Amino acid sequence: MKKYYEIMYIVKPIEEDAFKEVVAKFDKLITENGGKVEKTDCWGKRRLAYEIQDLKEGLYVLVTFQAEAAAVRRSEEHTSEL
């Protein structure tokens, strides 16, 4: 049974074309694992609450999707490859 999920991820500040490519890869990862992306909302560059790996800003993305729990686990296993 598919459930609704939301995930927010932060991309280090990069060029716009490279950022779009990362977002597309993430959406593709969800669909390849049996999920359905409902909405991808790019929030743009925002200041981080605290530094992460010497970065003070990041590009925020919120994704709403439907998937089975097993598909979510499979997707999580591959997120570091993006």
C-alpha positions in Angstrom: 0.0 0.0 0.0 1.5 3.3 -1.1 1.7 6.1 1.5 2.4 9.8 1.2 5.9 11.0 2.2 7.7 14.3 2.3 11.4 14.7 2.2 13.5 17.9 2.4 17.0 17.8 1.3 19.7 20.5 1.1 22.2 20.8 -1.8 25.4 22.7 -1.5 25.3 25.9 -3.4 26.1 25.1 -7.1 25.3 26.5 -10.6 21.7 26.4 -11.5 22.1 23.8 -14.3 23.9 21.4 -12.0 21.2 22.0 -9.3 18.4 21.2 -11.7 20.3 18.0 -12.6 20.5 16.9 -9.0 16.8 17.6 -8.5 16.0 15.6 -11.6 18.2 12.7 -10.4 16.5 12.6 -7.1 13.0 12.6 -8.6 14.1 9.8 -11.0 15.5 7.8 -8.0 12.0 7.9 -6.4 10.2 6.8 -9.6 12.7 4.1 -10.4 12.0 2.5 -7.1 8.3 2.4 -7.6 7.3 5.8 -6.2 5.3 8.6 -7.8 6.5 12.2 -7.3 3.5 14.4 -6.6 5.4 17.7 -6.2 8.9 19.0 -6.2 9.3 22.5 -4.6 12.6 24.2 -4.9 12.9 26.8 -2.1 16.1 28.3 -3.3 19.2 29.4 -1.3 18.7 29.8 2.4 21.0 30.3 5.4 21.6 27.2 7.4 20.9 27.4 11.2 24.5 26.2 11.7 27.5 25.4 9.5 27.6 22.0 7.9 30.9 21.0 6.4 32.0 24.6 6.4 28.9 25.8 4.5 26.7 28.5 5.7 24.0 28.3 3.0 22.3 25.6 1.0 19.7 25.1 -1.7 16.5 23.6 -0.2 14.2 21.2 -2.0 10.9 19.7 -0.7 9.5 16.6 -2.4 6.1 15.1 -1.8 5.7 11.6 -3.2 3.8 8.3 -2.9 5.6 5.1 -2.4 5.7 1.8 -0.5 7.9 1.6 2.5 10.3 -0.8 0.7 10.7 1.7 -2.1 11.6 4.4 0.4 14.3 2.2 1.9 15.8 1.4 -1.5 15.8 5.1 -2.4 17.6 6.0 0.9 20.3 3.5 0.1 21.2 5.4 -3.1 20.9 9.1 -2.0 24.6 9.4 -1.2 25.3 8.7 -4.9 23.7 12.0 -5.9 
